[in-house]
Amino acid sequence: MLRQLLLNQNIPRYLASTGRLVLHASAAMMAIIYCAFSLDPSDRQMILHKFRNIGRAISERLGVYRLRYPRVHDRLPEVRAALIMPTRP
């Protein structure tokens, strides 16, 4: 069972903040649909399967977060901490 969805957001190295931001309903919905994009729209079964999964994730109130971090090796402990940060039950 999928419990949360983390979307990467690479930020410039000079920005100090690393963390996980909650996406509100509309932004989360668009992010999930964006992730379901397919290059083969003629495969109806695959599309139905993906959108059923999207519907299930939304109905189960899947937590969708944007993970912000600079791609700086020394900051990986902060990124790890943001990844394992406790979420709602």
C-alpha positions in Angstrom: 0.0 0.0 0.0 1.3 3.4 -1.0 1.5 5.7 2.0 3.0 8.9 0.6 4.3 10.4 -2.6 7.4 12.5 -2.5 8.2 14.7 -5.5 11.7 16.1 -6.0 12.3 19.8 -6.1 15.9 20.6 -6.9 16.7 24.1 -5.5 19.8 26.2 -6.1 22.8 25.4 -3.9 22.8 28.7 -2.2 19.3 28.3 -0.7 19.5 27.1 2.8 16.1 25.3 3.2 15.9 21.6 2.9 12.6 20.0 3.9 9.4 18.4 2.9 6.4 20.6 2.1 2.8 19.4 2.1 1.1 19.8 -1.3 -2.5 21.0 -1.0 -5.3 19.1 -2.7 -5.3 20.8 -6.1 -1.5 20.8 -6.5 -1.3 17.1 -5.2 -3.9 16.1 -7.8 -2.1 17.7 -10.6 1.2 16.2 -9.5 -0.3 12.7 -9.4 -1.9 13.1 -12.9 1.4 14.4 -14.2 3.2 11.3 -12.9 0.6 9.1 -14.6 1.4 10.7 -18.1 1.7 8.0 -20.8 3.3 8.3 -24.2 0.8 5.6 -25.5 -2.7 7.0 -25.1 -4.1 4.1 -27.2 -3.5 1.6 -24.4 -6.9 2.0 -22.7 -6.4 -0.8 -20.2 -3.2 0.8 -18.9 -4.8 4.2 -18.7 -7.8 2.8 -16.8 -5.5 1.0 -14.4 -3.5 4.2 -13.7 -6.5 6.3 -13.1 -8.1 3.7 -10.9 -4.9 3.8 -8.8 -5.0 7.6 -8.8 -8.6 7.5 -7.6 -7.7 5.0 -4.9 -4.8 7.1 -3.7 -6.9 10.2 -3.5 -9.7 8.5 -1.7 -7.3 7.1 0.9 -5.9 10.6 1.4 -2.4 9.8 0.2 0.1 12.3 1.6 1.8 14.1 -1.3 4.9 16.2 -0.5 7.4 18.2 -2.4 10.9 17.4 -1.2 13.1 20.5 -1.4 16.8 20.1 -1.4 20.0 21.5 -3.1 22.1 18.9 -4.9 25.0 19.3 -2.5 26.6 16.2 -1.2 27.4 17.6 2.2 23.6 18.2 2.7 22.5 14.6 2.2 22.0 14.0 6.0 19.4 16.8 5.9 17.7 15.3 2.9 17.6 11.9 4.6 16.1 13.5 7.7 13.4 15.0 5.5 12.7 11.7 3.9 12.2 9.8 7.1 10.3 12.6 8.9 7.2 11.2 10.6 3.9 11.8 8.8 0.4 11.3 9.9 -0.7 7.7 10.7 
